[in-house]
Amino acid sequence: MATHGSLTKAGKVRGQTPKVEGRKIVGTSASLRNKNNFKKRFALGRVPGQNKPGQKRRR
């Protein structure tokens, strides 16, 4: 079976691209996240999901 290009050129483009360091993801602590979820669900009485009852549908 014929190949599309020689195996000696494998990884050429990836090796040429400069290495870019990713940004560090800074998230909230678990206790703060749980507190916000509690507020949303129980204190405000919101329902999870996209099709919430009483929500108008757009067309």
N, C-alpha and C positions, 0 to 999 in steps of 0.2 A: 504494500500500500504506500502511496506517495505521501510525503509530508509537505507541509506548507512552510518551507524554510528550514535551514539546517539547524541542528541542535547545538552547534557551537555558538550561535547567536542568541541562545535562550537567555532571558533576563537582561538583555542589553539596555532596554529603556529604563527599567527599574534601577539598574546600577548607575545610570547616568543622572537620574533626578536627584537634586539636593535634598538632604534630610531636613525636614521641618519638624521642630519640636511642637508637640501638642499642648494646648492650654490645659492648665490644671482645673478640674471641675470642682467648684466650691459649692457644696450643697448645705442644706440646713441640717441641724442635728436631729436625731430620731425623736427626742422628746418634744421639740418644737413642731416637727411634722405631725406627730400624733395629736398634739394640742390643737393644731389647725384643723385636722381631720375631724376631731371631736366637735369643734365649733360648727363646722360646715354641716355635719350629719345630724347632730342632736340639738344644739343650741338654736341653729337657724332652721332646722327641719328640712333641709334640702334632700332631694331624691337623686341617687346616682344614675348615670346613664344619659344617653342622648335624647331618647324619646320620653321626656318628662311629662307627667300629666299636667294639663292646663297650659301647655306651651303651644303657641300658634305655629302652624307649619307654613313654611315659605314655599312658593312654587316658582 
